[in-house]
Amino acid sequence: MGLDLDYTDGQTPLDEDEKEGLLVPTITTRGELDEFEQLGVEKAVEWTRKKKFGLDRILTEEFVRELHRKMFDEVWKWAGEFRSTNKNIGVDKELIRIELKNLLDDCCYWIDHKAFSKDEIAIRFSHRIVKIHPFVNGNGRHARLIADILISHGFGQPYFTWGSVSLTAKGTARSAYLKALHDADENDYIALIEFARK
């Protein structure tokens, strides 16, 4: 039957080749896909909470990819691989590695020079990863989880709450999150930091 997906605002459509990477052939709808992906996300969260990661590990391309793989490797065969197609969001596929390296270097600079508060560093990092959009799918969830890892493991601060609701489904929380992301696109991080701590 195949995978038939409907997309809500802010979700990146998958092309047919990317859909071929689905590892669970019984998944045919967005709801089923969301359920399976959420199980993977929960397993990845559990993995991160059982481990200790220092900044020297978190702020690497290898960790960025490993985390995505941990989140989605039971659903997608391309989990942890950078996308090979251009999307309606994100940098050109050829620039992913370069832009990610720039982000990792910038984040190290922000930390070393105490350029922003710890919350703002983690949120700026998360936001820039979303803008780069390194993966085919799951970029928002990945970016939020890596911000949680950075704030908790890297800085010893409490995890973010991200509005205390699922942000994959359409609703007021997702709308507020997307609006805050758009504000951050204009270099205004106030709403996104507040939302993350809501």
C-alpha positions in Angstrom: 0.0 0.0 0.0 2.8 2.4 0.8 3.3 5.4 3.0 0.7 8.1 2.6 1.5 11.2 4.6 -0.3 14.4 5.2 1.9 17.3 6.5 1.1 20.0 9.0 2.7 23.4 8.9 6.4 23.3 9.3 6.9 19.6 8.4 9.3 18.7 5.7 7.8 16.5 2.9 9.6 13.2 2.1 10.3 12.3 -1.5 9.5 8.8 -2.8 13.1 7.6 -2.5 13.2 8.7 1.2 10.0 6.9 1.9 11.7 3.8 0.5 13.9 4.0 3.6 11.0 3.0 5.9 12.0 -0.1 7.9 8.5 -0.9 9.2 6.3 -1.9 6.2 3.1 -2.0 8.2 3.3 1.8 8.7 1.0 3.5 6.2 -0.3 6.7 7.8 1.2 9.8 9.5 -0.4 8.7 12.8 1.3 5.3 12.7 4.6 6.9 11.7 4.4 9.4 14.5 3.8 6.6 17.0 6.8 4.5 15.9 9.1 7.5 15.7 8.0 8.6 19.2 9.0 5.2 20.6 12.4 5.7 19.1 12.7 9.2 20.5 11.7 7.9 24.0 14.4 5.2 23.7 17.0 7.9 22.7 15.9 10.1 25.7 16.4 7.1 28.0 19.8 6.4 26.5 20.9 10.1 27.1 19.7 10.0 30.7 21.7 6.9 31.5 24.9 8.3 30.1 27.2 11.3 30.8 28.3 13.4 27.9 30.8 16.2 28.1 30.8 19.3 25.8 33.8 17.8 23.9 31.6 15.0 22.8 28.3 16.8 22.4 29.7 19.5 20.1 30.9 17.1 17.4 29.4 16.1 14.0 29.7 12.4 15.2 27.5 13.1 18.2 24.9 15.0 16.1 24.6 12.1 13.8 24.7 9.4 16.5 21.8 11.1 18.3 19.7 11.1 15.2 20.5 7.5 14.6 19.6 6.5 18.2 16.2 8.3 17.7 15.1 6.9 14.4 17.2 3.8 13.5 14.3 1.4 14.1 12.1 3.4 11.6 14.4 4.7 8.9 17.4 3.1 7.3 18.8 6.6 6.6 18.7 7.6 10.3 21.9 9.5 11.2 22.8 10.2 7.6 22.8 13.7 6.3 20.1 14.3 3.6 21.1 14.0 0.0 18.3 16.2 -1.4 17.3 19.8 -1.0 14.1 20.6 1.0 11.7 23.4 1.5 13.8 24.4 4.5 17.5 24.2 5.4 20.8 24.9 3.7 21.8 23.3 0.4 22.6 19.7 0.8 26.2 20.3 -0.2 26.6 22.9 2.6 25.3 20.7 5.5 28.7 19.6 6.8 30.2 23.1 6.5 27.3 24.9 8.2 27.3 22.3 11.0 31.0 22.8 11.5 30.4 26.6 11.7 27.7 26.0 14.2 29.8 23.7 16.4 32.7 26.2 16.3 30.3 29.1 17.1 28.9 27.3 20.0 32.3 26.6 21.4 33.1 30.3 21.1 29.8 31.3 22.8 30.7 29.0 25.7 34.3 30.0 26.0 33.5 33.7 25.9 30.2 33.5 27.9 28.6 35.3 25.0 25.0 34.4 26.2 23.3 32.7 29.1 23.5 28.9 29.2 19.8 28.7 28.2 20.3 31.0 25.2 23.4 29.1 24.1 21.5 25.8 24.0 18.5 27.5 22.3 20.6 29.2 19.7 22.3 25.9 19.0 19.0 24.1 18.7 17.6 26.8 16.4 20.6 26.8 14.1 20.4 23.0 13.7 16.8 23.3 12.7 17.8 26.0 10.1 20.6 23.7 8.7 18.1 20.8 8.6 20.8 18.2 8.3 18.5 15.2 8.1 15.6 14.0 5.9 13.1 13.9 8.8 13.0 14.4 12.6 15.1 17.7 12.6 12.9 19.5 15.1 12.7 16.6 17.6 16.5 16.1 17.2 17.2 19.8 17.7 15.1 19.9 20.9 16.7 16.8 22.3 20.3 18.0 21.6 19.4 21.3 23.3 18.3 19.2 26.3 21.5 17.3 26.3 23.6 20.5 26.0 21.8 22.2 28.8 21.7 19.2 31.2 24.9 17.3 30.4 27.0 20.2 29.2 25.9 22.9 31.6 24.3 21.0 34.5 21.0 22.9 34.2 17.5 21.4 34.2 16.1 19.9 31.0 13.9 22.2 28.9 10.1 21.5 29.0 9.3 22.7 25.4 5.8 23.7 26.4 5.3 20.3 28.1 3.4 18.9 25.1 4.0 17.1 21.9 5.1 19.5 19.1 4.6 17.1 16.2 0.8 17.4 16.1 -1.1 20.5 14.9 -2.2 22.8 17.7 -1.6 26.0 19.7 1.7 24.7 21.2 3.1 23.9 17.7 1.9 27.2 16.4 3.6 29.0 19.3 6.8 27.0 18.8 6.9 27.8 15.0 6.2 31.5 15.7 9.1 31.5 18.2 11.3 29.8 15.6 10.4 32.6 13.1 11.3 35.2 15.7 14.6 33.5 16.2 15.2 33.7 12.5 15.2 37.4 13.0 17.7 37.1 15.9 15.0 37.5 18.6 15.4 34.5 20.9 13.2 35.7 23.8 10.0 33.8 22.8 11.9 30.6 22.0 13.8 30.6 25.3 10.5 31.3 27.2 8.7 28.5 25.3 11.5 26.1 26.0 11.2 26.8 29.7 7.3 26.9 29.7 
